[in-house]
Amino acid sequence: MSILTKICQWLPFGKVPEMHAQGVYKRLQKNDVQIIDVRSKMEWDRSHIEGSINLPITSLSIDAIKHLELSPEITTVVICLSAHRSIPGVRKLKQFGFSDVYQLEGGMLSWWKLSLPTSK
């Protein structure tokens, strides 16, 4: 992998598959999705989606994924505040073998705008 490719995978630009907040909420109700919140611990502590796993983007590694026992076979949604940090999160998970992975369209801002439930 070239240095340019390595750098570009971390840039919060470009398109990755997205799932709308309502779709994520419905999938949560069925318990058939895993959510990785790549915001900082402090942001996650203030408000997060119940059942989400906090794994800050700066700590996202194959070792962390294995330690958390996340499954690449389960639909995965990556979440951040405004759908910027989640873009490289989706790219990294695809590199780690996750095939059905999305970012939350609009990030937590869209979740809060719809007044969907959160935990603190």
BELQUIJO-V276634 format. One record per pair of residues at least 6 apart in sequence whose C-alpha atoms are under 7 Angstrom apart, sorted by the first residue. I is the first residue (numbers start at 1). J is the second residue. Records with the same first field share a line. If there is no record, write none. Layout:
# BELQUIJO-V276634
I->J ; J
This chain:
# BELQUIJO-V276634
9->88 ; 91
10->88
11->88
12->84 ; 85 ; 87 ; 88
16->87 ; 102
17->102 ; 103
18->102 ; 103 ; 104 ; 105
19->102 ; 103 ; 104 ; 105
20->104 ; 105
21->104 ; 105 ; 110 ; 111
27->33
33->74 ; 75 ; 76
34->52 ; 74 ; 75 ; 76 ; 77
35->52 ; 53 ; 76 ; 77 ; 78
36->52 ; 53 ; 54 ; 55 ; 77 ; 78 ; 79
37->52 ; 53 ; 54 ; 55 ; 56 ; 78 ; 79 ; 80
38->54 ; 55 ; 56 ; 57 ; 78 ; 79 ; 80 ; 85 ; 86
39->56 ; 57 ; 80 ; 81
40->56
41->54
44->54
45->120
46->120
47->118 ; 119 ; 120
48->118 ; 119 ; 120
49->117 ; 118 ; 119
50->118 ; 119
57->85 ; 89
62->96
72->97 ; 98 ; 99
73->98
75->100 ; 101
76->100 ; 101 ; 102
77->101 ; 102 ; 103 ; 104
78->86 ; 89 ; 90 ; 102 ; 103 ; 104
79->86 ; 103 ; 104 ; 107 ; 108
80->86 ; 107 ; 108
81->107 ; 108 ; 109
82->106 ; 107 ; 108 ; 109
83->103 ; 104 ; 105 ; 106 ; 107
86->103
87->103
90->101 ; 102 ; 103
